[in-house]
Amino acid sequence: MVTDGDLAMREAIRVVFQNSLHCLCSWHFHQNARENVKHSKFLEDFNSLIYANYTADKFEIEWKRVVDDYDLSNHKWVKKAYEMKTMW
């Protein structure tokens, strides 16, 4: 299932479709990034990250680099996005 990540929708999918894989719509995810992080260069790098085909280790290295480059390690939305990375 691909959705915009709405919390009520996530819970309903978890309850009703217990064996399904729930992913975030990349368009909505990018729009949320634009609304929450007002930094165009970060958004370019973020967009590259969500579409990249990295190994888990390489992703972690690149994520840390991007977050550090733009000093966003304490940014609320960036932290939440990282926590949801399995849904990308």
C-alpha positions in Angstrom: 0.0 0.0 0.0 1.3 3.4 -0.9 -0.2 6.4 1.0 0.7 9.9 2.0 1.6 8.7 5.5 -1.5 9.9 7.4 -1.4 8.5 10.9 -5.0 7.3 10.9 -4.4 5.6 7.5 -1.2 3.9 8.8 -3.1 2.5 11.8 -6.0 1.3 9.7 -3.6 -0.5 7.3 -1.7 -2.0 10.2 -5.0 -3.4 11.6 -7.0 -4.3 8.5 -4.2 -5.4 6.1 -1.8 -7.0 8.6 0.4 -8.7 6.0 0.7 -5.8 3.7 3.7 -3.5 3.1 2.9 0.1 3.7 5.1 2.7 1.9 5.1 6.4 1.7 4.2 8.1 -1.6 7.5 9.7 -2.8 5.7 12.7 -4.2 3.9 13.4 -0.8 7.1 12.7 1.1 9.0 15.2 -1.0 6.2 17.8 -0.6 6.4 17.3 3.2 10.1 17.9 3.1 9.6 21.1 1.1 7.1 22.3 3.6 9.2 21.5 6.7 12.8 22.1 5.6 13.2 25.4 3.8 16.6 24.7 2.3 16.8 24.1 -1.5 20.2 22.3 -1.5 19.1 20.0 1.3 15.9 19.2 -0.7 18.1 18.3 -3.8 20.2 15.9 -1.7 17.2 14.5 0.1 15.5 13.8 -3.2 18.6 11.9 -4.3 18.6 9.9 -1.1 15.0 8.8 -1.3 15.5 7.6 -4.9 19.0 6.1 -4.5 19.7 2.4 -4.6 22.2 2.3 -1.8 23.1 -0.6 0.5 21.9 0.0 4.1 25.4 0.9 5.1 25.9 3.3 2.3 22.6 5.0 2.9 23.5 5.5 6.6 26.8 7.2 5.6 25.0 9.4 3.0 22.2 10.3 5.3 24.6 11.4 8.0 26.6 13.4 5.5 23.5 15.3 4.2 22.1 15.9 7.7 25.5 17.1 8.9 26.2 19.3 5.8 23.0 21.3 6.4 23.2 21.2 10.3 19.8 19.4 10.6 20.6 16.7 13.1 18.1 18.3 15.6 15.4 19.3 13.1 12.2 17.7 14.2 10.9 16.7 10.7 14.3 15.4 9.6 14.5 13.2 12.6 10.9 11.9 12.1 11.7 11.2 8.4 14.7 9.2 9.3 12.7 7.1 11.8 10.3 6.3 9.0 13.0 5.3 6.5 11.7 1.8 6.1 8.5 3.2 4.6 10.3 5.2 1.8 
